[in-house]
Amino acid sequence: MSELPKCERDFDIAYQEWERDSAEWFDQEAWDKALESWISPFLEERDFGYAILQRRRRLLSIKPAARPKCEDKSQMKSPDYQEAERKREEEVNELMEAYWTSNRTLLAMDETMPLAFNVVEIVLLRSHRDRHGRPYSWVMDRLTCALTGGCCGRACGCCEKPLLTYYHPLNYKYPDGKMEVGVYGHCTAECPCCIQVRHRYHPHPRLPKSAF
């Protein structure tokens, strides 16, 4: 059996240390308080960001139908291609604005995180990535995704594809350095694959109704 990459060995060591420490110093009251006051709102906001990006993925895959060449009265009602494309691009841009607003909310929440071992676990899972650049929060949530009818229970591989990529500056030792980072998330109400498989679409309650 081949040796695990360093990133995965480092996570395994860190997670085992967390398991030992949390078992030794477990505080039920602090655990429950952190879950209610910080973890649940944080995960809800994080998943909202995934929903935004999944709707964006669906809209980017749509190509509005062009106006028919034959313009009899029945076909004159067909939506104008350019107008449909303009609306689609406008929605995509609004979604990106909403995503970065949501991400700023998460960054602000980082400043208020309580001292509790379940919060430490959240930080640990977010800060370590596997050999494919996927955070361990994503890795740990695969089973839940599969058991609730998400793409991890199918062969489509949708969850394994980044919802968004951007460049993340390196630390102060490398002022000109950047690395590409992928945003990975699991299925929400806006997952285009789940919508297609289930033949149902119930939009995320925090997102406005889409024209598409």
Buried (B, 14 or more C-beta within 10 A) or exposed (E): EEEEEEBBEEBEEBBEEBEEEBEEEEEEEBBEBBBEBBBEEBBEBBBBBBBBBBBBBBBEEBEBEEBEEEEEEEEEEEBEEEEBBEBBEEBBEBBBEBBEEBBEBBEEBEEEBEEBBBBBBBEBBBEBBBEEBBBBBBBEBBEEBBEEBBBBBBEBEBBEEBBBEEEEEEEEEEEEEEEEBBBBBBBBBBBBBBBEBEEEEEBBEEBEEBEE
